[in-house]
Amino acid sequence: MNKKVKICFAVIAVIFILSSAASFFVLRSREHRSGSRREVLILLDNKVIYRIDLDSEHDRTFRIDCGNGRNDVTIENGQIRISDADCPDQTCVKTGELRNLLPIVCLPHKLVIRFADEE
């Protein structure tokens, strides 16, 4: 390898390392901001049907009728999840509890559970 190729590889490696570190820190800071906000939105067909504060909500399970099916939502110990659904793939149930960056989505029923935005 000649000197120009080595320099090019070194520059690419430095850019990759710096962008990976920046992505890590941005995602980590977003997690901390989201972690301090415990307000959850439940959207059906892109319309907010519930706004829940997980810090003050009591443990309970409730059903959301989606027109073409149903989802049972469970709140336990300050966590929210879809505990049962009649959709064919059960991806929303398998997702488990709501995490900071990943919403719970039931595509067949057009249902989304996500943390509220900062705004």
DSSP file (Angstrom, degrees, kcal/mol; ACC not computed):
  #  RESIDUE AA STRUCTURE BP1 BP2  ACC     N-H-->O    O-->H-N    N-H-->O    O-->H-N    TCO  KAPPA ALPHA  PHI   PSI    X-CA   Y-CA   Z-CA
    1    1 A M              0   0    0      0, 0.0     2,-0.1     0, 0.0     0, 0.0   0.000 360.0 360.0 360.0 137.8    0.0    0.0    0.0
    2    2 A N     >  -     0   0    0      1,-0.1     4,-1.8     4,-0.0     3,-0.2  -0.365 360.0-100.3 -86.8 174.8    1.2    3.4   -0.8
    3    3 A K  H  > S+     0   0    0      1,-0.2     4,-2.1     2,-0.2     5,-0.2   0.841 118.3  55.2 -64.6 -37.0    1.2    6.4    1.6
    4    4 A K  H  > S+     0   0    0      1,-0.2     4,-2.2     2,-0.2    -1,-0.2   0.886 107.9  49.2 -65.3 -39.6   -1.9    8.0    0.1
    5    5 A V  H  > S+     0   0    0     -3,-0.2     4,-2.4     2,-0.2    -1,-0.2   0.901 110.6  50.5 -67.0 -41.1   -4.0    4.9    0.6
    6    6 A K  H  X S+     0   0    0     -4,-1.8     4,-2.2     2,-0.2    -2,-0.2   0.912 111.1  48.2 -63.8 -42.2   -2.8    4.5    4.2
    7    7 A I  H  X S+     0   0    0     -4,-2.1     4,-2.5     2,-0.2    -2,-0.2   0.908 110.6  51.8 -64.2 -42.0   -3.7    8.1    5.0
    8    8 A C  H  X S+     0   0    0     -4,-2.2     4,-2.4     1,-0.2    -2,-0.2   0.923 110.8  47.5 -61.0 -45.8   -7.1    7.7    3.4
    9    9 A F  H  X S+     0   0    0     -4,-2.4     4,-2.5     1,-0.2    -1,-0.2   0.894 111.5  51.3 -62.3 -40.5   -7.8    4.6    5.5
   10   10 A A  H  X S+     0   0    0     -4,-2.2     4,-2.3     2,-0.2    -2,-0.2   0.916 110.4  48.0 -64.4 -43.1   -6.7    6.4    8.6
   11   11 A V  H  X S+     0   0    0     -4,-2.5     4,-2.5     2,-0.2    -2,-0.2   0.920 112.5  49.0 -63.6 -44.2   -9.0    9.4    7.9
   12   12 A I  H  X S+     0   0    0     -4,-2.4     4,-2.4     1,-0.2    -2,-0.2   0.906 111.2  50.1 -62.1 -41.9  -11.9    7.1    7.3
   13   13 A A  H  X S+     0   0    0     -4,-2.5     4,-2.5     2,-0.2    -2,-0.2   0.911 111.1  48.5 -63.6 -42.7  -11.2    5.2   10.5
   14   14 A V  H  X S+     0   0    0     -4,-2.3     4,-2.6     2,-0.2     5,-0.2   0.923 112.0  49.1 -64.2 -44.0  -11.0    8.4   12.5
   15   15 A I  H  X S+     0   0    0     -4,-2.5     4,-2.5     1,-0.2     5,-0.2   0.916 112.1  49.2 -61.2 -43.2  -14.3    9.7   11.0
   16   16 A F  H  X S+     0   0    0     -4,-2.4     4,-2.3     2,-0.2    -2,-0.2   0.926 112.5  46.8 -62.0 -46.2  -16.0    6.3   11.8
   17   17 A I  H  X S+     0   0    0     -4,-2.5     4,-2.3     1,-0.2    -2,-0.2   0.920 114.1  47.5 -63.8 -44.4  -14.8    6.3   15.4
   18   18 A L  H  X S+     0   0    0     -4,-2.6     4,-2.5     1,-0.2    -2,-0.2   0.904 113.1  47.6 -65.2 -41.8  -15.8    9.9   16.0
   19   19 A S  H  X S+     0   0    0     -4,-2.5     4,-2.3    -5,-0.2    -1,-0.2   0.874 111.8  50.7 -69.3 -35.1  -19.3    9.4   14.4
   20   20 A S  H  X S+     0   0    0     -4,-2.3     4,-2.2    -5,-0.2    -2,-0.2   0.921 112.1  46.9 -65.2 -43.5  -19.9    6.2   16.4
   21   21 A A  H  X S+     0   0    0     -4,-2.3     4,-2.3     2,-0.2    -2,-0.2   0.915 112.4  49.8 -64.7 -42.5  -18.9    8.0   19.6
   22   22 A A  H  X S+     0   0    0     -4,-2.5     4,-2.5     1,-0.2     5,-0.2   0.914 110.6  50.0 -63.2 -42.8  -21.1   11.0   18.8
   23   23 A S  H  X S+     0   0    0     -4,-2.3     4,-2.6     1,-0.2     5,-0.3   0.913 110.0  51.3 -61.1 -42.8  -24.1    8.7   18.1
   24   24 A F  H  X S+     0   0    0     -4,-2.2     4,-2.4     1,-0.2    -2,-0.2   0.934 112.5  44.8 -59.8 -47.6  -23.6    6.9   21.3
   25   25 A F  H  X S+     0   0    0     -4,-2.3     4,-2.4     2,-0.2    -1,-0.2   0.876 113.3  50.1 -68.6 -37.3  -23.5   10.1   23.4
   26   26 A V  H  X S+     0   0    0     -4,-2.5     4,-2.1     2,-0.2    -2,-0.2   0.943 114.4  44.1 -65.7 -46.9  -26.6   11.6   21.5
   27   27 A L  H  X S+     0   0    0     -4,-2.6     4,-2.3    -5,-0.2    -2,-0.2   0.893 113.5  51.7 -64.5 -39.0  -28.6    8.4   22.1
   28   28 A R  H  X S+     0   0    0     -4,-2.4     4,-2.0    -5,-0.3    -1,-0.2   0.912 110.4  47.4 -65.2 -42.4  -27.5    8.2   25.7
   29   29 A S  H  X S+     0   0    0     -4,-2.4     4,-2.1     1,-0.2    -1,-0.2   0.870 111.3  51.9 -68.3 -34.5  -28.5   11.8   26.4
   30   30 A R  H  X S+     0   0    0     -4,-2.1     4,-2.9     2,-0.2     5,-0.2   0.890 107.3  53.4 -66.7 -38.4  -31.8   11.2   24.8
   31   31 A E  H  X S+     0   0    0     -4,-2.3     4,-3.0     2,-0.2    -2,-0.2   0.917 108.7  49.0 -60.3 -43.9  -32.4    8.1   26.9
   32   32 A H  H  X S+     0   0    0     -4,-2.0     4,-1.4     2,-0.2    -1,-0.2   0.904 112.6  47.4 -65.3 -40.4  -31.7   10.1   30.0
   33   33 A R  H  X S+     0   0    0     -4,-2.1     4,-1.0     2,-0.2     3,-0.3   0.939 116.1  44.2 -64.6 -45.4  -34.1   12.8   29.0
   34   34 A S  H  < S+     0   0    0     -4,-2.9     3,-0.3     1,-0.2    -2,-0.2   0.869 108.8  58.5 -66.5 -35.5  -36.8   10.3   28.0
   35   35 A G  H  < S+     0   0    0     -4,-3.0    -1,-0.2     1,-0.2    -2,-0.2   0.817 103.9  51.4 -64.8 -29.6  -36.1    8.4   31.2
   36   36 A S  H  < S+     0   0    0     -4,-1.4     2,-0.6    -3,-0.3    -1,-0.2   0.771 102.1  68.9 -78.9 -24.5  -37.0   11.4   33.3
   37   37 A R     <  +     0   0    0     -4,-1.0    81,-0.0    -3,-0.3    -1,-0.0  -0.835  58.0 177.7 -93.5 125.2  -40.2   11.9   31.5
   38   38 A R        +     0   0    0     -2,-0.6    16,-2.8    77,-0.1     2,-0.5   0.081  36.9 122.3-116.4  22.8  -42.6    9.1   32.3
   39   39 A E  E     -A   53   0A   0     14,-0.2    77,-3.1    77,-0.1     2,-0.4  -0.754  43.3-163.1 -90.5 131.7  -45.6   10.3   30.3
   40   40 A V  E     -AB  52 115A   0     12,-3.6    12,-2.9    -2,-0.5     2,-0.4  -0.901   7.7-152.4-117.6 140.5  -46.9    7.8   27.7
   41   41 A L  E     -AB  51 114A   0     73,-3.5    73,-2.4    -2,-0.4     2,-0.6  -0.923   1.9-158.9-109.1 137.0  -49.1    8.4   24.7
   42   42 A I  E     -AB  50 113A   0      8,-2.5     7,-3.1    -2,-0.4     8,-1.5  -0.975  16.4-168.2-112.9 119.6  -51.3    5.6   23.3
   43   43 A L  E     -AB  48 112A   0     69,-3.2    69,-2.5    -2,-0.6     2,-0.5  -0.898  12.5-167.5-113.2 136.1  -52.3    6.4   19.7
   44   44 A L  E >  S-AB  47 111A   0      3,-2.7     3,-1.1    -2,-0.4    67,-0.2  -0.985  83.8 -12.3-121.0 119.8  -54.9    4.6   17.6
   45   45 A D  T 3  S-     0   0    0     65,-3.1    -1,-0.2    -2,-0.5    66,-0.1   0.890 131.0 -55.9  54.1  41.9  -54.8    5.4   13.9
   46   46 A N  T 3  S+     0   0    0     64,-0.5     2,-0.4     1,-0.2    -1,-0.2   0.644 115.4 114.4  67.1  20.4  -52.4    8.2   14.7
   47   47 A K  E <  S-A   44   0A   0     -3,-1.1    -3,-2.7     0, 0.0     2,-0.4  -0.979  72.4-116.3-119.6 133.6  -54.8    9.9   17.2
   48   48 A V  E     +A   43   0A   0     -2,-0.4    -5,-0.2    -5,-0.2     3,-0.1  -0.523  39.4 165.5 -69.2 121.0  -54.0   10.2   20.9
   49   49 A I  E     +     0   0A   0     -7,-3.1     2,-0.3    -2,-0.4    -1,-0.2   0.646  66.5  24.4-108.8 -22.6  -56.6    8.2   22.8
   50   50 A Y  E     -A   42   0A   0     -8,-1.5    -8,-2.5     2,-0.0     2,-0.4  -0.998  53.2-167.9-141.7 143.5  -54.7    8.0   26.2
   51   51 A R  E     -A   41   0A   0     -2,-0.3     2,-0.4   -10,-0.2   -10,-0.2  -0.977  23.7-175.9-127.2 115.0  -52.1   10.1   27.9
   52   52 A I  E     -A   40   0A   0    -12,-2.9   -12,-3.6    -2,-0.4     2,-0.8  -0.941  25.4-149.2-123.6 132.2  -50.7    8.3   31.0
   53   53 A D  E >>  -A   39   0A   0     -2,-0.4     4,-1.3   -14,-0.2     3,-1.0  -0.877  12.2-161.9 -94.9 107.7  -48.2    9.4   33.6
   54   54 A L  T 34 S+     0   0    0    -16,-2.8    -1,-0.1    -2,-0.8   -15,-0.1   0.748  85.0  62.4 -65.4 -23.8  -46.5    6.1   34.6
   55   55 A D  T 34 S+     0   0    0    -17,-0.2    -1,-0.3     1,-0.2   -16,-0.1   0.806 116.2  28.8 -72.0 -28.1  -45.2    7.6   37.8
   56   56 A S  T <4 S+     0   0    0     -3,-1.0     2,-0.2     2,-0.1    -2,-0.2   0.492  96.5 106.9-109.8  -4.8  -48.7    8.2   39.2
   57   57 A E     <  -     0   0    0     -4,-1.3    21,-0.2     1,-0.1     2,-0.1  -0.548  63.6-132.3 -80.3 137.9  -50.7    5.5   37.5
   58   58 A H        -     0   0    0     -2,-0.2     2,-0.2     1,-0.1    17,-0.1  -0.483  37.3 -84.8 -81.8 157.3  -51.8    2.5   39.5
   59   59 A D  S    S+     0   0    0     -2,-0.1     2,-0.3    15,-0.1    17,-0.2  -0.431  71.9 135.2 -62.4 130.2  -51.3   -1.1   38.3
   60   60 A R  E     -D   75   0B   0     15,-1.8    15,-3.2    -2,-0.2     2,-0.4  -0.982  45.9-133.3-167.1 165.1  -54.1   -2.1   36.0
   61   61 A T  E     +D   74   0B   0     -2,-0.3     2,-0.3    13,-0.2    13,-0.2  -0.996  26.2 176.0-127.6 135.6  -55.0   -3.8   32.7
   62   62 A F  E     -D   73   0B   0     11,-2.5    11,-3.2    -2,-0.4     2,-0.4  -0.964  23.9-123.0-139.4 158.1  -57.4   -2.3   30.2
   63   63 A R  E     -D   72   0B   0     -2,-0.3     2,-0.6     9,-0.2     9,-0.2  -0.802  11.7-158.4-105.4 139.1  -58.7   -3.2   26.8
   64   64 A I  E     -D   71   0B   0      7,-3.1     7,-2.0    -2,-0.4     2,-0.6  -0.969  10.6-151.0-115.0 115.7  -58.5   -1.1   23.6
   65   65 A D  E     -D   70   0B   0     -2,-0.6     5,-0.2     5,-0.2    -2,-0.0  -0.773  10.9-172.4 -86.4 123.7  -61.0   -2.0   20.9
   66   66 A C        -     0   0    0      3,-3.2     2,-1.2    -2,-0.6     4,-0.2   0.255  40.7-112.8-104.0  11.3  -59.5   -1.1   17.6
   67   67 A G  S    S+     0   0    0      2,-0.5     3,-0.1     1,-0.1    -1,-0.1  -0.302 115.7  44.1  87.0 -53.2  -62.4   -1.7   15.3
   68   68 A N  S    S-     0   0    0     -2,-1.2     2,-0.3    41,-0.1    -1,-0.1   0.187 132.0 -27.0-107.4  14.9  -60.7   -4.7   13.6
   69   69 A G        -     0   0    0     40,-0.1    -3,-3.2    18,-0.0    -2,-0.5  -0.985  66.8 -97.0 167.1-165.7  -59.4   -6.3   16.9
   70   70 A R  E     -D   65   0B   0     -2,-0.3    16,-1.7    -5,-0.2     2,-0.4  -0.986  13.8-160.0-146.8 154.0  -58.4   -5.6   20.4
   71   71 A N  E     -DE  64  85B   0     -7,-2.0    -7,-3.1    -2,-0.3     2,-0.6  -0.999  13.5-145.1-132.8 135.8  -55.3   -5.1   22.6
   72   72 A D  E     -DE  63  84B   0     12,-3.5    11,-2.2    -2,-0.4    12,-1.3  -0.913  17.7-159.1-100.4 123.0  -55.0   -5.5   26.3
   73   73 A V  E     -DE  62  82B   0    -11,-3.2   -11,-2.5    -2,-0.6     2,-0.4  -0.878   4.8-162.4-105.8 130.8  -52.6   -3.0   27.8
   74   74 A T  E     -DE  61  81B   0      7,-2.8     7,-2.0    -2,-0.5     2,-0.5  -0.942   8.6-165.5-117.8 133.8  -51.1   -3.7   31.3
   75   75 A I  E     +DE  60  80B   0    -15,-3.2   -15,-1.8    -2,-0.4     2,-0.4  -0.980  21.8 161.6-115.1 120.3  -49.4   -1.2   33.6
   76   76 A E  E >   - E   0  79B   0      3,-2.2     3,-1.9    -2,-0.5   -18,-0.1  -0.994  63.5 -11.3-142.3 131.6  -47.4   -2.8   36.4
   77   77 A N  T 3  S-     0   0    0     -2,-0.4     3,-0.1     1,-0.3    -1,-0.1   0.834 128.6 -51.1  51.6  39.6  -44.7   -1.3   38.6
   78   78 A G  T 3  S+     0   0    0      1,-0.3     2,-0.3   -21,-0.2    -1,-0.3   0.633 117.2 109.7  76.3  13.5  -44.4    1.9   36.5
   79   79 A Q  E <   -E   76   0B   0     -3,-1.9    -3,-2.2   -25,-0.1     2,-0.4  -0.892  52.3-152.5-120.0 151.8  -44.0   -0.1   33.2
   80   80 A I  E     +E   75   0B   0     -2,-0.3    18,-2.4    -5,-0.2     2,-0.3  -0.958  22.8 151.9-126.1 144.0  -46.4   -0.4   30.3
   81   81 A R  E     -E   74   0B   0     -7,-2.0    -7,-2.8    -2,-0.4     2,-0.7  -0.974  48.9-102.4-157.3 164.6  -46.8   -3.2   27.8
   82   82 A I  E     -E   73   0B   0     10,-0.5    14,-0.3    14,-0.5    -9,-0.3  -0.889  35.0-177.8 -93.1 115.1  -49.4   -5.0   25.6
   83   83 A S  E     +     0   0B   0    -11,-2.2     2,-0.3    -2,-0.7   -10,-0.2   0.735  64.0   7.3 -89.5 -24.1  -50.2   -8.1   27.5
   84   84 A D  E     +E   72   0B   0    -12,-1.3   -12,-3.5     8,-0.0     2,-0.3  -0.986  60.9 168.5-157.1 148.2  -52.6   -9.7   24.9
   85   85 A A  E     -E   71   0B   0     -2,-0.3   -14,-0.2   -14,-0.2     8,-0.0  -0.982  34.0-136.1-155.8 155.8  -53.8   -9.0   21.4
   86   86 A D        +     0   0    0    -16,-1.7   -15,-0.1    -2,-0.3    -1,-0.0   0.143  64.8 121.2-103.6  20.7  -55.8  -10.8   18.8
   87   87 A C  S    S-     0   0    0    -17,-0.2    -2,-0.1     1,-0.1     3,-0.1  -0.490  70.1-120.1 -77.7 155.3  -53.5   -9.9   15.9
   88   88 A P  S    S+     0   0    0      0, 0.0    -1,-0.1     0, 0.0    -3,-0.0   0.851 104.2  40.5 -69.5 -35.8  -52.0  -12.8   14.0
   89   89 A D  S    S-     0   0    0      1,-0.0    -3,-0.0     0, 0.0    -2,-0.0   0.709  83.0-149.5 -91.8 -19.0  -48.2  -12.1   14.5
   90   90 A Q     >  +     0   0    0      1,-0.1     4,-2.3    -3,-0.1     3,-0.2   0.704  47.6 141.1  60.4  21.9  -48.3  -11.0   18.2
   91   91 A T  H  >  +     0   0    0      1,-0.2     4,-1.5     2,-0.2    -1,-0.1   0.888  68.2  55.1 -61.3 -38.9  -45.2   -8.8   17.6
   92   92 A C  H  > S+     0   0    0      1,-0.2   -10,-0.5     2,-0.2     4,-0.5   0.868 110.5  45.1 -64.1 -35.7  -46.7   -6.1   19.9
   93   93 A V  H >4 S+     0   0    0      1,-0.2     3,-0.9    -3,-0.2    -1,-0.2   0.899 112.2  51.4 -72.5 -41.3  -47.0   -8.7   22.8
   94   94 A K  H 3< S+     0   0    0     -4,-2.3    -2,-0.2     1,-0.2    -1,-0.2   0.709  94.0  74.1 -69.8 -20.4  -43.5  -10.0   22.2
   95   95 A T  H 3< S-     0   0    0     -4,-1.5    -1,-0.2     1,-0.2     2,-0.2   0.844  85.8-165.5 -61.8 -33.5  -42.0   -6.5   22.3
   96   96 A G    <<  +     0   0    0     -3,-0.9   -14,-0.5    -4,-0.5    -1,-0.2  -0.519  42.7   5.5  83.4-150.1  -42.5   -6.5   26.0
   97   97 A E  S    S-     0   0    0     -2,-0.2     2,-0.2   -16,-0.1   -16,-0.2  -0.313  86.8 -92.7 -72.6 152.0  -42.3   -3.3   28.1
   98   98 A L        -     0   0    0    -18,-2.4     2,-0.2     6,-0.0   -18,-0.2  -0.457  43.4-157.3 -64.8 127.7  -41.9    0.1   26.6
   99   99 A R        -     0   0    0      3,-1.0    16,-0.2    -2,-0.2     5,-0.1  -0.552  29.4-101.2-100.4 170.6  -38.3    1.1   26.3
  100  100 A N  S    S+     0   0    0      1,-0.2    15,-0.2    -2,-0.2    -1,-0.1   0.868 114.7  21.8 -62.9 -40.0  -36.9    4.6   26.1
  101  101 A L  S    S+     0   0    0      1,-0.1    -1,-0.2    13,-0.1    -3,-0.0   0.647 111.9  70.3-106.8 -16.0  -36.3    4.7   22.3
  102  102 A L        -     0   0    0     12,-0.0    -3,-1.0     0, 0.0    -1,-0.1  -0.901  66.7-149.0-111.7 119.9  -38.5    2.0   20.9
  103  103 A P        -     0   0    0      0, 0.0     2,-0.5     0, 0.0    11,-0.2  -0.347  22.3-114.3 -75.6 163.9  -42.3    2.3   20.8
  104  104 A I  E     -C  113   0A   0      9,-2.7     9,-2.8    -2,-0.1     2,-0.4  -0.892  40.3-171.4 -95.5 127.5  -44.6   -0.6   21.0
  105  105 A V  E     -C  112   0A   0     -2,-0.5     2,-0.6     7,-0.2     7,-0.2  -0.977  24.8-170.8-129.0 132.0  -46.5   -1.0   17.7
  106  106 A C  E  >> -C  111   0A   0      5,-3.0     5,-2.0    -2,-0.4     4,-0.8  -0.896  11.7-174.3-115.4  97.3  -49.4   -3.2   16.6
  107  107 A L  T >45S+     0   0    0     -2,-0.6     3,-0.8     1,-0.2    -1,-0.2   0.896  78.4  55.1 -63.5 -43.8  -49.5   -2.7   12.9
  108  108 A P  T 345S+     0   0    0      0, 0.0    -1,-0.2     0, 0.0   -40,-0.1   0.856 119.1  34.9 -60.0 -31.2  -52.7   -4.7   12.2
  109  109 A H  T 345S-     0   0    0     -3,-0.4    -2,-0.2     2,-0.1   -64,-0.2   0.450 105.2-126.4-100.5  -1.7  -54.6   -2.5   14.7
  110  110 A K  T <<5 +     0   0    0     -4,-0.8   -65,-3.1    -3,-0.8   -64,-0.5   0.894  58.9 148.7  56.8  43.4  -52.8    0.7   14.0
  111  111 A L  E   < -BC  44 106A   0     -5,-2.0    -5,-3.0   -67,-0.2     2,-0.4  -0.910  24.4-178.0-112.3 134.6  -51.9    1.1   17.7
  112  112 A V  E     -BC  43 105A   0    -69,-2.5   -69,-3.2    -2,-0.4     2,-0.5  -0.999  11.2-167.4-133.5 134.2  -48.8    2.7   19.0
  113  113 A I  E     +BC  42 104A   0     -9,-2.8    -9,-2.7    -2,-0.4     2,-0.3  -0.990  28.7 148.7-118.6 123.8  -47.6    3.2   22.6
  114  114 A R  E     -B   41   0A   0    -73,-2.4   -73,-3.5    -2,-0.5     2,-0.2  -0.971  49.9 -91.2-149.7 161.2  -44.7    5.6   23.0
  115  115 A F  E     -B   40   0A   0     -2,-0.3   -75,-0.3   -75,-0.2     2,-0.1  -0.496  52.1-104.3 -71.0 145.6  -43.2    8.1   25.4
  116  116 A A        -     0   0    0    -77,-3.1   -77,-0.1    -2,-0.2    -1,-0.1  -0.396  39.2-107.3 -68.7 148.5  -44.4   11.6   25.0
  117  117 A D        -     0   0    0      1,-0.1    -1,-0.1    -2,-0.1   -78,-0.0  -0.278  24.9-112.4 -71.1 162.1  -42.1   14.0   23.3
  118  118 A E              0   0    0      1,-0.3    -1,-0.1   -81,-0.0    -2,-0.1   0.827 360.0 360.0 -64.2 -33.1  -40.3   16.7   25.3
  119  119 A E              0   0    0      0, 0.0    -1,-0.3     0, 0.0    -2,-0.0   0.502 360.0 360.0 -68.2 360.0  -42.2   19.5   23.5
